[in-house]
């Protein structure tokens, strides 16, 4: 069943075009990858899907500026959510985990997880925190530590854990592997696969490293300069000579 | 004499802590330096007085009314004025300061001046500790300051709204990704800050009269405590309150009583020259760690 449909999305920051006529579709239960180099538009795409760009635009407009322009449609489970604010999108199950492991550095690991459950009941929060500790056992012994004093990999695990507490149907992961060691990357890839098999969660993840990501995704989109250049299943992309040249260095 | 100064210095510290708490809370959460804080303080005082003397309500109702009224005033200020300039620090200061002036001078314009504007003390009488006498009202001030500090500590750690407050204070955009609306939390932070100003007003004002000038003084004291302690730091606020509180009391007892406010101004000047971020200003070490 189709879950998300993005139609001709265009995002301008002043006159810089960050996303150019970008369209994509995904079905429930899929893991979809958005692959591209730095400044390809991955983060803009993720922030537009989660509504953060819309929020930025509203706040900017309030102060009298109009530097952000968004065109196009985002349809989620048959409903046009292009103008739905981010908090409402979270309620609908679209949860973004921002790039560079965004955690609240001055709060402890458990507090971070509880903050993430802002819209959820206490019972749900307690249950999912246990689940997060099961998926990322390393976090359990760090539960009382301030998140700012965790390592990069631990912060990334916590960031994904926080997204899980918000109970996503559609989980958006913005560059989850950024700055992690290959071992840590493998571990995260395994946990993302586990989320899919555990709860049938739909995942969109953006990455510049194609190598660890392509084998795990159902469908992939290659994005360059804000434009969609290629799409296909993970296997198709891996076999594509251009992708091989650009991302595998063969 | 010395023991008396120490006891009264502690009460004065509690007064400063009470006065600074609301200002610090609003700033710490939404980043808005609410320069209308002094105005909210005297608004609460006059509002309680009106409820008590013109409407003739029981005092406890007036107290609750003033606290709720101040909270609503805070929310109104947030949605009508602050929201439009949020994120532009200078405009925020000008807008809130202007608003504060307007509120305070309106009271003066409508002739809210004179000795009849006083709030009743809670319990009459005083306690003697050796040769030092301390009235119950001052004891209540100290107790309420301690109780509120404890309450805020647990509130920001164990309740949803409190945790959301801390989340917004640290990273607004990430907080948004969990459905924490920055506008709503910002308005709530103004409401809480203003309600704390009202609590301070209700317990402190019975010591004297409600006067428009008191609003300016409260703002200066709140600023002094927050600047010396470091804006956004609760520990800093407590330490700064004790430092300035005792410095003021010693100045009043051994030098001149009306030099008290000078202590605050000098403290601001000294700290801004030596350590502009304040004694317990936010540490930078946690910010970047990739």
HADDOCK unambig.tbl for C-alpha pairs under 7 A between the chains (distance, minus, plus):
assign (segid A and resid 62 and name CA) (segid B and resid 84 and name CA) 5.73 0.50 0.50
assign (segid A and resid 63 and name CA) (segid B and resid 84 and name CA) 5.60 0.50 0.50
assign (segid A and resid 63 and name CA) (segid B and resid 85 and name CA) 6.03 0.50 0.50
assign (segid A and resid 86 and name CA) (segid B and resid 176 and name CA) 6.76 0.50 0.50
assign (segid A and resid 86 and name CA) (segid B and resid 177 and name CA) 6.83 0.50 0.50
assign (segid A and resid 86 and name CA) (segid B and resid 179 and name CA) 6.64 0.50 0.50
assign (segid A and resid 87 and name CA) (segid B and resid 176 and name CA) 6.51 0.50 0.50
assign (segid A and resid 87 and name CA) (segid B and resid 178 and name CA) 7.00 0.50 0.50
assign (segid A and resid 87 and name CA) (segid B and resid 179 and name CA) 3.81 0.50 0.50
assign (segid A and resid 87 and name CA) (segid B and resid 180 and name CA) 6.50 0.50 0.50
assign (segid A and resid 87 and name CA) (segid B and resid 181 and name CA) 6.40 0.50 0.50
assign (segid A and resid 90 and name CA) (segid B and resid 178 and name CA) 6.42 0.50 0.50
assign (segid A and resid 90 and name CA) (segid B and resid 179 and name CA) 5.60 0.50 0.50
assign (segid A and resid 95 and name CA) (segid B and resid 177 and name CA) 6.49 0.50 0.50
assign (segid A and resid 96 and name CA) (segid B and resid 177 and name CA) 5.94 0.50 0.50
assign (segid A and resid 102 and name CA) (segid B and resid 174 and name CA) 6.60 0.50 0.50
assign (segid A and resid 104 and name CA) (segid B and resid 167 and name CA) 6.51 0.50 0.50
assign (segid A and resid 104 and name CA) (segid B and resid 170 and name CA) 6.19 0.50 0.50
assign (segid A and resid 104 and name CA) (segid B and resid 171 and name CA) 6.87 0.50 0.50
assign (segid A and resid 105 and name CA) (segid B and resid 286 and name CA) 6.43 0.50 0.50
assign (segid A and resid 115 and name CA) (segid B and resid 163 and name CA) 5.76 0.50 0.50
assign (segid A and resid 115 and name CA) (segid B and resid 164 and name CA) 6.14 0.50 0.50
assign (segid A and resid 115 and name CA) (segid B and resid 167 and name CA) 6.91 0.50 0.50
assign (segid A and resid 116 and name CA) (segid B and resid 178 and name CA) 5.42 0.50 0.50
assign (segid A and resid 118 and name CA) (segid B and resid 160 and name CA) 6.20 0.50 0.50
assign (segid A and resid 118 and name CA) (segid B and resid 178 and name CA) 6.74 0.50 0.50
assign (segid A and resid 118 and name CA) (segid B and resid 180 and name CA) 6.79 0.50 0.50
assign (segid A and resid 119 and name CA) (segid B and resid 179 and name CA) 6.70 0.50 0.50
assign (segid A and resid 148 and name CA) (segid B and resid 286 and name CA) 5.37 0.50 0.50
assign (segid A and resid 152 and name CA) (segid B and resid 290 and name CA) 5.48 0.50 0.50
assign (segid A and resid 166 and name CA) (segid B and resid 178 and name CA) 6.39 0.50 0.50
